[in-house]
């Protein structure tokens, strides 16, 4: 039994990827190419944002080492 023409039967459980693909397909009013392009655009935007955040975090870590300095190990004087 189908609730809508572009939906799987109610008794079928979709994976997360399938649910996302179905949402894009619906948003594109059944146009598979448009749905695919929008999904790829969103994925690329998310990847670019993740890379930007990683680079920002790495810069902050580097600055922290420079500001804090590297502790110099001192030789023990106890003999």
N, CA, C and O atoms as a GROMACS GRO file, in nm:
protein
  316
    1UNK      N    1   0.084  -0.117   0.000
    1UNK     CA    2   0.000   0.000   0.000
    1UNK      C    3   0.089   0.124   0.000
    1UNK      O    4   0.178   0.136   0.085
    2UNK      N    5   0.067   0.215  -0.093
    2UNK     CA    6   0.144   0.338  -0.104
    2UNK      C    7   0.062   0.456  -0.054
    2UNK      O    8  -0.054   0.474  -0.092
    3UNK      N    9   0.123   0.536   0.032
    3UNK     CA   10   0.055   0.656   0.079
    3UNK      C   11   0.057   0.762  -0.030
    3UNK      O   12  -0.042   0.833  -0.050
    4UNK      N   13   0.170   0.774  -0.100
    4UNK     CA   14   0.186   0.868  -0.210
    4UNK      C   15   0.256   0.795  -0.323
    4UNK      O   16   0.326   0.696  -0.299
    5UNK      N   17   0.240   0.841  -0.446
    5UNK     CA   18   0.301   0.767  -0.558
    5UNK      C   19   0.452   0.756  -0.553
    5UNK      O   20   0.508   0.662  -0.609
    6UNK      N   21   0.520   0.849  -0.488
    6UNK     CA   22   0.666   0.846  -0.484
    6UNK      C   23   0.719   0.797  -0.349
    6UNK      O   24   0.834   0.822  -0.315
    7UNK      N   25   0.637   0.730  -0.273
    7UNK     CA   26   0.678   0.678  -0.143
    7UNK      C   27   0.678   0.526  -0.146
    7UNK      O   28   0.598   0.465  -0.216
    8UNK      N   29   0.769   0.466  -0.069
    8UNK     CA   30   0.770   0.320  -0.061
    8UNK      C   31   0.651   0.272   0.022
    8UNK      O   32   0.590   0.350   0.095
    9UNK      N   33   0.620   0.144   0.012
    9UNK     CA   34   0.513   0.091   0.097
    9UNK      C   35   0.542   0.117   0.244
    9UNK      O   36   0.658   0.123   0.285
   10UNK      N   37   0.438   0.132   0.323
   10UNK     CA   38   0.451   0.166   0.463
   10UNK      C   39   0.534   0.062   0.539
   10UNK      O   40   0.607   0.099   0.631
   11UNK      N   41   0.524  -0.064   0.504
   11UNK     CA   42   0.593  -0.169   0.579
   11UNK      C   43   0.744  -0.175   0.551
   11UNK      O   44   0.814  -0.250   0.619
   12UNK      N   45   0.794  -0.101   0.455
   12UNK     CA   46   0.937  -0.101   0.425
   12UNK      C   47   1.006   0.006   0.509
   12UNK      O   48   0.962   0.121   0.513
   13UNK      N   49   1.114  -0.033   0.576
   13UNK     CA   50   1.193   0.061   0.657
   13UNK      C   51   1.308   0.112   0.571
   13UNK      O   52   1.386   0.034   0.517
   14UNK      N   53   1.317   0.244   0.560
   14UNK     CA   54   1.423   0.303   0.479
   14UNK      C   55   1.546   0.332   0.564
   14UNK      O   56   1.536   0.360   0.683
   15UNK      N   57   1.660   0.326   0.498
   15UNK     CA   58   1.784   0.365   0.564
   15UNK      C   59   1.786   0.517   0.573
   15UNK      O   60   1.704   0.585   0.512
   16UNK      N   61   1.881   0.571   0.649
   16UNK     CA   62   1.892   0.716   0.660
   16UNK      C   63   1.920   0.778   0.523
   16UNK      O   64   1.862   0.881   0.489
   17UNK      N   65   2.008   0.717   0.446
   17UNK     CA   66   2.041   0.768   0.313
   17UNK      C   67   1.917   0.768   0.223
   17UNK      O   68   1.895   0.862   0.147
   18UNK      N   69   1.838   0.663   0.231
   18UNK     CA   70   1.716   0.655   0.150
   18UNK      C   71   1.614   0.760   0.192
   18UNK      O   72   1.546   0.818   0.108
   19UNK      N   73   1.603   0.785   0.322
   19UNK     CA   74   1.510   0.889   0.370
   19UNK      C   75   1.554   1.027   0.321
   19UNK      O   76   1.471   1.108   0.281
   20UNK      N   77   1.685   1.053   0.324
   20UNK     CA   78   1.737   1.182   0.276
   20UNK      C   79   1.712   1.194   0.126
   20UNK      O   80   1.666   1.299   0.080
   21UNK      N   81   1.742   1.088   0.050
   21UNK     CA   82   1.720   1.091  -0.095
   21UNK      C   83   1.573   1.115  -0.127
   21UNK      O   84   1.540   1.191  -0.218
   22UNK      N   85   1.485   1.051  -0.053
   22UNK     CA   86   1.341   1.069  -0.074
   22UNK      C   87   1.299   1.213  -0.045
   22UNK      O   88   1.216   1.269  -0.116
   23UNK      N   89   1.356   1.272   0.059
   23UNK     CA   90   1.324   1.411   0.092
   23UNK      C   91   1.368   1.505  -0.021
   23UNK      O   92   1.295   1.596  -0.058
   24UNK      N   93   1.488   1.483  -0.074
   24UNK     CA   94   1.535   1.564  -0.187
   24UNK      C   95   1.447   1.543  -0.310
   24UNK      O   96   1.415   1.638  -0.381
   25UNK      N   97   1.408   1.419  -0.334
   25UNK     CA   98   1.322   1.386  -0.449
   25UNK      C   99   1.189   1.457  -0.437
   25UNK      O  100   1.138   1.513  -0.534
   26UNK      N  101   1.132   1.455  -0.318
   26UNK     CA  102   1.004   1.525  -0.296
   26UNK      C  103   1.020   1.675  -0.314
   26UNK      O  104   0.938   1.740  -0.378
   27UNK      N  105   1.128   1.731  -0.257
   27UNK     CA  106   1.150   1.876  -0.266
   27UNK      C  107   1.170   1.920  -0.411
   27UNK      O  108   1.138   2.033  -0.446
   28UNK      N  109   1.221   1.830  -0.494
   28UNK     CA  110   1.241   1.859  -0.635
   28UNK      C  111   1.119   1.821  -0.718
   28UNK      O  112   1.125   1.818  -0.841
   29UNK      N  113   1.008   1.793  -0.652
   29UNK     CA  114   0.880   1.759  -0.717
   29UNK      C  115   0.896   1.643  -0.814
   29UNK      O  116   0.840   1.644  -0.924
   30UNK      N  117   0.974   1.542  -0.771
   30UNK     CA  118   0.988   1.421  -0.851
   30UNK      C  119   1.096   1.426  -0.958
   30UNK      O  120   1.114   1.329  -1.031
   31UNK      N  121   1.166   1.538  -0.971
   31UNK     CA  122   1.271   1.549  -1.071
   31UNK      C  123   1.401   1.493  -1.011
   31UNK      O  124   1.464   1.557  -0.927
   32UNK      N  125   1.438   1.375  -1.055
   32UNK     CA  126   1.553   1.305  -0.997
   32UNK      C  127   1.684   1.380  -1.018
   32UNK      O  128   1.767   1.386  -0.928
   33UNK      N  129   1.703   1.439  -1.137
   33UNK     CA  130   1.828   1.511  -1.165
   33UNK      C  131   1.840   1.632  -1.072
   33UNK      O  132   1.946   1.656  -1.015
   34UNK      N  133   1.734   1.708  -1.058
   34UNK     CA  134   1.736   1.825  -0.970
   34UNK      C  135   1.763   1.783  -0.826
   34UNK      O  136   1.840   1.848  -0.755
   35UNK      N  137   1.702   1.674  -0.782
   35UNK     CA  138   1.724   1.624  -0.647
   35UNK      C  139   1.870   1.586  -0.626
   35UNK      O  140   1.928   1.619  -0.523
   36UNK      N  141   1.927   1.518  -0.723
   36UNK     CA  142   2.068   1.477  -0.713
   36UNK      C  143   2.160   1.598  -0.707
   36UNK      O  144   2.250   1.603  -0.624
   37UNK      N  145   2.137   1.695  -0.795
   37UNK     CA  146   2.222   1.814  -0.798
   37UNK      C  147   2.213   1.889  -0.665
   37UNK      O  148   2.316   1.932  -0.612
   38UNK      N  149   2.094   1.904  -0.611
   38UNK     CA  150   2.079   1.975  -0.483
   38UNK      C  151   2.146   1.899  -0.369
   38UNK      O  152   2.207   1.960  -0.281
   39UNK      N  153   2.135   1.767  -0.370
   39UNK     CA  154   2.200   1.687  -0.265
   39UNK      C  155   2.351   1.702  -0.272
   39UNK      O  156   2.417   1.714  -0.169
   40UNK      N  157   2.407   1.700  -0.394
   40UNK     CA  158   2.551   1.715  -0.411
   40UNK      C  159   2.594   1.855  -0.370
   40UNK      O  160   2.697   1.871  -0.304
   41UNK      N  161   2.518   1.957  -0.409
   41UNK     CA  162   2.549   2.095  -0.369
   41UNK      C  163   2.554   2.108  -0.218
   41UNK      O  164   2.645   2.168  -0.162
   42UNK      N  165   2.454   2.050  -0.150
   42UNK     CA  166   2.450   2.057  -0.004
   42UNK      C  167   2.567   1.982   0.058
   42UNK      O  168   2.628   2.029   0.154
   43UNK      N  169   2.600   1.866   0.002
   43UNK     CA  170   2.712   1.788   0.055
   43UNK      C  171   2.844   1.864   0.039
   43UNK      O  172   2.927   1.866   0.130
   44UNK      N  173   2.863   1.927  -0.076
   44UNK     CA  174   2.985   2.004  -0.099
   44UNK      C  175   2.992   2.125  -0.008
   44UNK      O  176   3.100   2.160   0.042
   45UNK      N  177   2.880   2.191   0.016
   45UNK     CA  178   2.877   2.305   0.108
   45UNK      C  179   2.911   2.260   0.249
   45UNK      O  180   2.986   2.327   0.320
   46UNK      N  181   2.855   2.147   0.292
   46UNK     CA  182   2.886   2.094   0.425
   46UNK      C  183   3.033   2.056   0.437
   46UNK      O  184   3.095   2.080   0.541
   47UNK      N  185   3.089   1.997   0.332
   47UNK     CA  186   3.230   1.959   0.333
   47UNK      C  187   3.319   2.084   0.342
   47UNK      O  188   3.416   2.085   0.418
   48UNK      N  189   3.286   2.187   0.266
   48UNK     CA  190   3.364   2.311   0.270
   48UNK      C  191   3.358   2.373   0.408
   48UNK      O  192   3.459   2.423   0.458
   49UNK      N  193   3.241   2.371   0.472
   49UNK     CA  194   3.228   2.427   0.607
   49UNK      C  195   3.308   2.345   0.707
   49UNK      O  196   3.372   2.401   0.796
   50UNK      N  197   3.306   2.214   0.695
   50UNK     CA  198   3.384   2.129   0.785
   50UNK      C  199   3.534   2.155   0.768
   50UNK      O  200   3.608   2.160   0.866
   51UNK      N  201   3.577   2.172   0.644
   51UNK     CA  202   3.719   2.201   0.619
   51UNK      C  203   3.757   2.337   0.677
   51UNK      O  204   3.865   2.353   0.733
   52UNK      N  205   3.668   2.436   0.662
   52UNK     CA  206   3.695   2.569   0.716
   52UNK      C  207   3.709   2.563   0.868
   52UNK      O  208   3.799   2.624   0.926
   53UNK      N  209   3.620   2.490   0.932
   53UNK     CA  210   3.626   2.477   1.078
   53UNK      C  211   3.752   2.405   1.123
   53UNK      O  212   3.812   2.442   1.223
   54UNK      N  213   3.792   2.302   1.049
   54UNK     CA  214   3.913   2.228   1.083
   54UNK      C  215   4.035   2.318   1.072
   54UNK      O  216   4.122   2.316   1.159
   55UNK      N  217   4.042   2.397   0.965
   55UNK     CA  218   4.156   2.488   0.948
   55UNK      C  219   4.158   2.593   1.058
   55UNK      O  220   4.264   2.628   1.109
   56UNK      N  221   4.040   2.644   1.094
   56UNK     CA  222   4.032   2.743   1.201
   56UNK      C  223   4.078   2.683   1.334
   56UNK      O  224   4.153   2.746   1.408
   57UNK      N  225   4.035   2.561   1.362
   57UNK     CA  226   4.074   2.494   1.485
   57UNK      C  227   4.224   2.471   1.488
   57UNK      O  228   4.289   2.491   1.590
   58UNK      N  229   4.280   2.428   1.374
   58UNK     CA  230   4.423   2.403   1.366
   58UNK      C  231   4.503   2.532   1.390
   58UNK      O  232   4.607   2.530   1.456
   59UNK      N  233   4.455   2.643   1.336
   59UNK     CA  234   4.524   2.771   1.359
   59UNK      C  235   4.519   2.809   1.506
   59UNK      O  236   4.618   2.857   1.562
   60UNK      N  237   4.405   2.787   1.570
   60UNK     CA  238   4.394   2.820   1.712
   60UNK      C  239   4.487   2.732   1.796
   60UNK      O  240   4.548   2.781   1.891
   61UNK      N  241   4.498   2.606   1.761
   61UNK     CA  242   4.587   2.516   1.834
   61UNK      C  243   4.731   2.562   1.816
   61UNK      O  244   4.807   2.567   1.913
   62UNK      N  245   4.769   2.597   1.693
   62UNK     CA  246   4.906   2.644   1.666
   62UNK      C  247   4.935   2.770   1.746
   62UNK      O  248   5.042   2.781   1.805
   63UNK      N  249   4.843   2.865   1.748
   63UNK     CA  250   4.864   2.988   1.824
   63UNK      C  251   4.879   2.959   1.972
   63UNK      O  252   4.958   3.023   2.041
   64UNK      N  253   4.804   2.863   2.022
   64UNK     CA  254   4.813   2.827   2.163
   64UNK      C  255   4.950   2.775   2.199
   64UNK      O  256   5.002   2.806   2.306
   65UNK      N  257   5.010   2.695   2.111
   65UNK     CA  258   5.145   2.644   2.137
   65UNK      C  259   5.246   2.758   2.134
   65UNK      O  260   5.337   2.762   2.216
   66UNK      N  261   5.229   2.849   2.039
   66UNK     CA  262   5.324   2.961   2.028
   66UNK      C  263   5.313   3.051   2.151
   66UNK      O  264   5.415   3.089   2.208
   67UNK      N  265   5.193   3.085   2.191
   67UNK     CA  266   5.172   3.173   2.306
   67UNK      C  267   5.219   3.107   2.436
   67UNK      O  268   5.281   3.171   2.520
   68UNK      N  269   5.187   2.981   2.449
   68UNK     CA  270   5.220   2.912   2.573
   68UNK      C  271   5.365   2.870   2.580
   68UNK      O  272   5.418   2.845   2.688
   69UNK      N  273   5.428   2.862   2.467
   69UNK     CA  274   5.567   2.815   2.464
   69UNK      C  275   5.574   2.667   2.495
   69UNK      O  276   5.478   2.608   2.545
   70UNK      N  277   5.684   2.611   2.465
   70UNK     CA  278   5.706   2.470   2.492
   70UNK      C  279   5.790   2.461   2.619
   70UNK      O  280   5.900   2.517   2.624
   71UNK      N  281   5.740   2.392   2.721
   71UNK     CA  282   5.819   2.383   2.844
   71UNK      C  283   5.952   2.312   2.820
   71UNK      O  284   5.958   2.208   2.753
   72UNK      N  285   6.055   2.368   2.874
   72UNK     CA  286   6.188   2.309   2.859
   72UNK      C  287   6.210   2.212   2.973
   72UNK      O  288   6.192   2.246   3.090
   73UNK      N  289   6.250   2.090   2.939
   73UNK     CA  290   6.277   1.991   3.042
   73UNK      C  291   6.408   2.028   3.111
   73UNK      O  292   6.510   2.052   3.046
   74UNK      N  293   6.404   2.033   3.241
   74UNK     CA  294   6.526   2.067   3.317
   74UNK      C  295   6.590   1.940   3.372
   74UNK      O  296   6.520   1.848   3.416
   75UNK      N  297   6.717   1.936   3.368
   75UNK     CA  298   6.790   1.820   3.421
   75UNK      C  299   6.775   1.820   3.572
   75UNK      O  300   6.779   1.924   3.637
   76UNK      N  301   6.759   1.704   3.626
   76UNK     CA  302   6.746   1.690   3.771
   76UNK      C  303   6.880   1.718   3.838
   76UNK      O  304   6.983   1.668   3.794
   77UNK      N  305   6.878   1.797   3.945
   77UNK     CA  306   7.001   1.827   4.017
   77UNK      C  307   7.021   1.734   4.135
   77UNK      O  308   7.124   1.740   4.202
   78UNK      N  309   6.924   1.651   4.161
   78UNK     CA  310   6.936   1.557   4.274
   78UNK      C  311   7.023   1.439   4.232
   78UNK      O  312   6.986   1.364   4.142
   79UNK      N  313   7.138   1.422   4.298
   79UNK     CA  314   7.226   1.308   4.267
   79UNK      C  315   7.263   1.237   4.393
   79UNK      O  316   7.336   1.138   4.390
   0.00000   0.00000   0.00000
